[in-house]
Amino acid sequence: MSGTVECEPVLVVYPDLGNFFYETLARRLACAAISSLSDHEQIRLEPASALGDLDDDWLATATALVVNPAECALSGPSGLKRLNRAHRRIAVLADHVQTNWFAIQFDAGLQIDAIIDVGFVPQEHDNPSGVPYIFLYNAPLHDEADKIKKQVPGSRPLTWALIGHATSERAALADALVQDLGPSGVVFLPSLRPVRAHGGLLSPAALDRLLSAASCYVWCSHHRWAYYESFRFLDAMLAGAVPCKIEPRHFESLAGVPNIYRSVGELGERLAEVGPESMFDAARQHYLARGTLEEHLARALARV
Amino acid sequence: MSDLLTDRSLGQVPAAEKLDGVSIFIPNWNHKSFLARSVASALASADALEQAGHPAEVIVVDDASRDGSQRLLRSIASHVSSWKFGTTFLPVNLGLTGVRNLGLRLARYRSVLFLDADNELIPASVPVLYRTFRMTEAALVYGNLIDVDRGKAVSVRSNEAALLTLTIDNYIDALALVDAAQALEIGGYVSDRSLDYWADWEFILHLIAEERDLVFVPIIVGRYHKLPLSMIEESAGRQGADLRRMRRIFSQTGTLEWDRRRVGRIYHPEVGYLDEDW
């Protein structure tokens, strides 16, 4: 870690009625902020439904990091409206900037002063919003990096896992995986709905257990833009599975991140050639060489 | 119809006498064009089960087809051991639900894997399905099917745990492993032929209503070949009155209709239950 930064109060807000993984992101950011900033007491993590309890004077001095404002708005418009009293409001986003999921963030009723884009590939030049853009590399937290260092990839009962909501592209990917890598894989492609408790979907713990039994975590984009899903990469690394993206269209623009393949056939060839252990090690080396989330967040906040 | 369902000469095995193992059951009615594919996948699945140490058989019941299916089935039967592959030719059409109930009775083994004659199994997945059946003792175990339209994979079905939204629409296909003993105990498939289009859906809702366990295994179990004239495609235009009828049986008050509450479970033999809430 590169030392602490003097900073005003930070409020990290997450949607408690939306997808659970935004809460996970908010918790990771709060954790990173606590390590990065000099005064830990000044950092708060709140669900969007609890913003009414905040002290006005404190809020007026705070920088609010609002993870996915559109989903925060599901808790009602009053919470986000209240955030407009904060000193600054930074929308924390994790989508391709050309998608609708990115566009709707600016219609949620939050006055956004800047956006922090969490991912692997900066999108500053494609950002259509006109709002100042700050890229935050989705590095592992210090503790996550320790866990990744200790992972021992090897022979696992499941060759591959494919998880996401059902789309025609993913159905085709599942079929290709069965044909090219064999049926010893896991496929969980439920209908699209928010990922949260009591909905018949996989909890974070269940996802981790599943990926911990799989050699490769395979996915493809659910949109046509060039993008790397950094959270899937992190989930795979924390479970000791090789993160494998199948990307036939934008292979060149994402080159640099290990284990991106144009086709399942190409992935199969690589697996046969070097094995999952070597592929995991390449991903681990790439990832851990880029520092921690604590370091990257400190730099990002210094730019706000 | 009732005579056929109780005819001992057809080799029916009472529930209490069924052995551990899998009977892969294919009901056929005028699907000669697809039988070679479905039967081949069933025989390969039986081999995969046997290699994993589980006894298995394949049964095809022809429901008085008019397309020459019988001739093809006799030809296949002449090349396969009669212990492994059995055929029954009904003289009069019994209808899908009647044939499924006959399958439950004819099965030598307690687990009956229903495979429609136009679909196919992925053989290596079937032992995983059966291991799940043994470990969970569920009444019905199923996994993902890939929908194939003109040779191209286009979607998935049977793709998640049973939720109460099943009272609105069915996403669980008939291709599933059914505990014959539990199924017969609750009366099998509905005998009302006017519900033939919805019999699989009705059966699942009936299992849920009877508080039987339904388990989803997150693996690819087979391929569902979409055909323009299939029963399920025809049923798309019949939803109004039939749907109201189904809702009268299973969600009369309407209070549960939009509830995404899970009533089935998710399990993989290599990982265990995967549906703990958080």
Interface residues (C-beta under 8 A of the other chain):
Chain A: F20 P157 L158 A166 S168 R170 A171 A172 A174 D175 A176 V178 G182 P183 S184 G185 V186 V187 F188 L189 P190 S191 R193 A197 H198 G199 G200 L202 S203 P204 A205 A206 R209 L210 A213
Chain B: I122 A124 S125 N144 I146 D147 V148 K152 A153 V154 S155 V156 N159 E160 A161 L163 Y171 P218 I219 I220 R223 R260 R261 R262 G264 I266 H268 E270 V271 G272 L274 D275 E276 D277 W278
